[in-house]
Amino acid sequence: MAKQIPVYLFVGQLESGKTKFIQETMEDPQFDSGDKTLLLVCEDGEIEYDPSRFAFGGVHVAQIEDKSELTQENLAALAEKSGCGRVLVEYNGMWLLQDLYDAMPDNWVVFQCLATADGTTIKTYAGDNAMRALLLDKLRASELLVVNRAEAVNDDESRQLIHKLVRQASRRCDIAYEFKDGSVGYDDIPDPLPFDINAPVVEIPAEFFGVWYMDCMDEMEKYDGKTVKFLAQVCQTNRAGKGCFVPGRFAMTCCVQDIQFVGFPCKYDDYKNLEQRSWITLTAKVNVKYHPIYKGQTAGSTGPVLTALAIEPAEKPLDDVVTFS
């Protein structure tokens, strides 16, 4: 089996500070892992890299001019040419992350994803459905959002808006505000869960399925071994794997155009007798393990895999679309 190559993703809109972030990272001697580094640049910004200031050598910079160049063959060839032991990606803000995940060689594993935003434009982007969807796509994978030029959003209303925006995509993504003088402030708005995580059976209120789904994906380890009960629709798909179906819900991130079905693979011996799109109340045990459905999205392609303990017929709720906040 080929050696795993860690991938560091830097995401955000054009001119949000990605190049500056990466340049400063590469100037830090503590970021020297001893491996050769492949730096994939997927968009042209106003600032160019200065390799002479990198704290270490062995950095190969490659430009991805067009999304059509995102193929496993091309990325594998670049990795082989560079002899890299790790990859940094400055990703194009107009491309969906799934395009990159699908193109990554099998031995590439996303190790960290960091997002940047410009405080002078983030609220404008958040108010535009198309740009908002692209922002949420990046935030969903990120561990940290750095908002530079934070003077423009240094008020409670702006902080609440940005907090809500991030929480529509992720409950684990931290938010940092960077000011011109170099000081940094952090988001400390609380996010209580609307269900009891410590109950013998964690019962998920129907309207909060999206919140639970996001929290389970973000902090899957805390659900490992727990029993959960929730309302779901049946999705029969080959992606679920042998002897499995996907119980889930249709969820809306920011607008009607981006409604998508989300759920987890679930083992159930009698799954074939479940009617497609029928409503059920499912009691299931959660285990975190390998499943190909998580390829490119999690380390080792591991994620929540359910085992059905009980399934009961259920009625369609009044509001059959959930949100992530």
DAFENPE-V498971 format. One record per residue. N is the residue number from 0. RES is the residue in one letter. PSI is psi in whole degrees, -180 to 180 (999 if undefined). NEAR is the number of other C-alpha atoms within 10 Angstrom. D_FIRST is the distance of its C-alpha to the first C-alpha in Angstrom with 1 decimal. Layout:
n-><N:N>
res-><RES:RES>
psi-><PSI:PSI>
near-><NEAR:NEAR>
d_first-><D_FIRST:D_FIRST>
This chain:
n-><0:1:2:3:4:5:6:7:8:9:10:11:12:13:14:15:16:17:18:19:20:21:22:23:24:25:26:27:28:29:30:31:32:33:34:35:36:37:38:39:40:41:42:43:44:45:46:47:48:49:50:51:52:53:54:55:56:57:58:59:60:61:62:63:64:65:66:67:68:69:70:71:72:73:74:75:76:77:78:79:80:81:82:83:84:85:86:87:88:89:90:91:92:93:94:95:96:97:98:99:100:101:102:103:104:105:106:107:108:109:110:111:112:113:114:115:116:117:118:119:120:121:122:123:124:125:126:127:128:129:130:131:132:133:134:135:136:137:138:139:140:141:142:143:144:145:146:147:148:149:150:151:152:153:154:155:156:157:158:159:160:161:162:163:164:165:166:167:168:169:170:171:172:173:174:175:176:177:178:179:180:181:182:183:184:185:186:187:188:189:190:191:192:193:194:195:196:197:198:199:200:201:202:203:204:205:206:207:208:209:210:211:212:213:214:215:216:217:218:219:220:221:222:223:224:225:226:227:228:229:230:231:232:233:234:235:236:237:238:239:240:241:242:243:244:245:246:247:248:249:250:251:252:253:254:255:256:257:258:259:260:261:262:263:264:265:266:267:268:269:270:271:272:273:274:275:276:277:278:279:280:281:282:283:284:285:286:287:288:289:290:291:292:293:294:295:296:297:298:299:300:301:302:303:304:305:306:307:308:309:310:311:312:313:314:315:316:317:318:319:320:321:322:323:324>
res-><M:A:K:Q:I:P:V:Y:L:F:V:G:Q:L:E:S:G:K:T:K:F:I:Q:E:T:M:E:D:P:Q:F:D:S:G:D:K:T:L:L:L:V:C:E:D:G:E:I:E:Y:D:P:S:R:F:A:F:G:G:V:H:V:A:Q:I:E:D:K:S:E:L:T:Q:E:N:L:A:A:L:A:E:K:S:G:C:G:R:V:L:V:E:Y:N:G:M:W:L:L:Q:D:L:Y:D:A:M:P:D:N:W:V:V:F:Q:C:L:A:T:A:D:G:T:T:I:K:T:Y:A:G:D:N:A:M:R:A:L:L:L:D:K:L:R:A:S:E:L:L:V:V:N:R:A:E:A:V:N:D:D:E:S:R:Q:L:I:H:K:L:V:R:Q:A:S:R:R:C:D:I:A:Y:E:F:K:D:G:S:V:G:Y:D:D:I:P:D:P:L:P:F:D:I:N:A:P:V:V:E:I:P:A:E:F:F:G:V:W:Y:M:D:C:M:D:E:M:E:K:Y:D:G:K:T:V:K:F:L:A:Q:V:C:Q:T:N:R:A:G:K:G:C:F:V:P:G:R:F:A:M:T:C:C:V:Q:D:I:Q:F:V:G:F:P:C:K:Y:D:D:Y:K:N:L:E:Q:R:S:W:I:T:L:T:A:K:V:N:V:K:Y:H:P:I:Y:K:G:Q:T:A:G:S:T:G:P:V:L:T:A:L:A:I:E:P:A:E:K:P:L:D:D:V:V:T:F:S>
psi-><135:146:137:138:117:140:128:118:133:116:160:170:164:137:28:-4:14:-47:-44:-43:-48:-43:-47:-36:-43:-18:-6:116:-26:-14:-1:109:-6:-5:153:148:132:119:111:120:116:5:156:118:-177:-28:136:155:149:87:-22:-19:-3:144:-3:161:-167:28:122:119:126:136:130:103:-32:149:-25:-19:-7:84:154:-40:-45:-45:-38:-38:-40:-39:-42:-42:-40:-19:31:152:-4:161:135:137:119:101:148:125:-16:-3:143:146:-28:-30:-38:-45:-44:-27:-13:135:155:-27:5:131:125:116:-36:143:122:137:149:153:152:121:-22:-12:-15:-37:-33:-45:-40:-25:-3:122:-45:-47:-35:-43:-39:-39:-48:-34:-40:-40:-30:-29:-6:147:-24:136:122:116:105:173:45:-12:-30:-16:31:56:159:-42:-44:-42:-40:-41:-46:-40:-46:-39:-49:-41:-16:-21:-35:143:-7:-8:118:160:125:142:118:126:164:-30:4:-9:156:133:155:145:129:26:126:154:74:145:141:31:164:105:-19:3:151:-39:116:106:122:114:142:-40:-12:20:-42:-40:-45:-44:-47:-44:-37:-36:-37:-39:59:-29:-33:-13:-7:121:-7:159:132:157:128:161:135:164:151:130:115:114:145:-24:-19:-23:175:131:22:157:178:109:133:-166:156:131:145:125:-55:-25:168:-34:-22:20:132:157:130:143:-175:147:140:125:132:118:-35:29:-31:-23:2:129:133:131:10:158:137:158:118:130:125:155:140:130:140:118:175:138:132:-19:-19:10:129:-15:-28:158:127:12:38:154:180:126:124:153:118:131:-33:141:127:145:148:165:149:132:164:-42:104:1:130:169:174:13:999>
near-><5:7:9:14:18:18:20:19:23:24:27:26:24:19:17:24:22:26:22:14:16:18:17:13:15:21:17:13:11:10:11:16:11:11:15:19:22:24:23:19:20:20:17:15:13:7:12:10:14:10:15:9:13:18:15:20:15:14:20:18:16:16:13:20:13:10:14:10:14:18:17:16:13:16:20:17:13:18:23:12:11:18:16:19:19:22:23:21:21:22:24:22:21:16:15:16:20:13:13:18:19:15:19:22:20:17:15:24:23:22:15:16:21:21:27:27:25:22:23:16:15:23:18:11:17:19:11:11:15:15:17:19:20:19:25:21:20:29:27:22:23:24:17:18:21:25:27:22:20:22:14:16:22:14:10:9:10:15:18:14:15:20:20:15:21:24:21:21:25:24:23:19:21:18:21:18:23:19:17:10:7:8:9:14:14:12:13:11:10:7:10:6:11:12:14:11:17:10:11:10:15:18:16:20:14:18:19:17:25:25:23:21:19:23:18:19:18:20:14:17:15:14:20:18:14:18:21:21:20:19:25:26:24:19:24:19:13:11:13:20:16:11:14:25:27:25:26:23:25:17:21:19:21:21:12:11:11:13:15:12:16:17:22:22:24:23:21:19:13:11:16:12:7:18:13:13:14:15:22:22:18:22:21:24:22:24:19:16:14:16:17:13:16:16:18:23:18:17:16:18:16:19:28:26:23:27:19:21:14:13:15:10:13:14:11:13:12:7:8:13:18:19:19:22:20>
d_first-><0.0:3.8:6.5:8.7:12.0:15.1:17.7:21.4:23.6:27.4:29.3:33.0:35.8:36.9:38.9:37.8:36.7:33.0:33.3:35.6:33.2:30.2:32.6:33.8:30.3:29.4:32.7:31.8:30.7:29.1:26.5:25.3:21.9:21.8:19.1:20.0:20.7:20.7:23.7:24.0:27.7:28.5:32.2:35.2:37.2:40.4:38.7:36.5:34.0:35.4:32.6:35.3:35.5:31.8:31.5:28.7:27.6:24.4:24.8:24.3:26.3:25.7:28.1:27.2:30.6:30.2:28.2:27.5:25.3:22.8:20.4:16.6:17.4:19.8:17.8:14.7:17.4:19.1:16.0:15.5:19.3:19.6:16.8:16.6:15.0:16.7:18.6:22.1:23.6:27.4:27.5:30.4:32.6:33.6:30.2:28.7:25.4:24.0:24.1:21.7:19.4:19.4:18.6:15.8:12.4:9.9:8.4:12.1:13.8:17.6:18.7:22.4:24.8:28.4:31.3:34.5:37.9:41.3:44.0:46.5:44.7:42.5:45.5:46.3:42.7:42.8:46.0:44.6:42.7:40.4:39.6:39.4:36.7:34.6:35.1:34.2:31.0:29.9:31.4:29.5:26.3:28.0:28.5:31.5:34.1:36.1:39.5:41.1:44.8:45.3:49.1:49.1:47.9:49.5:51.4:50.9:51.0:48.2:46.0:46.5:45.6:42.4:41.5:42.0:40.0:37.0:37.4:37.4:33.8:32.5:34.0:31.5:32.1:34.5:37.2:38.5:41.6:41.9:45.4:46.8:47.9:44.3:44.9:42.5:43.4:41.2:41.6:42.9:44.0:43.2:41.2:42.2:40.5:42.9:41.9:41.6:38.1:39.4:41.2:40.3:39.6:38.7:40.9:40.0:43.2:42.8:43.5:40.8:37.8:36.5:36.9:35.1:32.2:31.7:32.1:29.7:27.0:27.9:28.2:26.4:26.2:30.0:30.1:27.5:29.5:32.6:34.7:35.8:38.4:38.8:40.3:38.0:37.9:35.8:33.2:31.9:28.7:25.8:23.6:24.6:22.6:24.1:27.2:27.4:29.5:29.8:32.9:33.8:36.5:37.3:37.3:38.9:37.5:40.5:42.3:42.8:40.7:37.5:37.8:34.5:33.4:31.3:30.2:27.5:26.0:28.2:28.0:31.3:32.2:35.2:33.5:34.8:38.3:38.0:39.7:37.9:39.1:41.2:41.8:40.8:40.9:37.7:37.2:33.6:31.4:28.7:25.3:22.5:19.2:16.2:17.6:16.5:19.9:18.9:16.1:16.8:19.7:18.5:16.0:13.1:15.2:17.5:21.2:24.4:24.4:28.0:29.4:33.0:35.7:38.7:39.4:42.9:44.4:45.4:47.5:46.4:47.1:49.6:47.0:43.9:42.0:40.7:39.9:37.5:40.3>
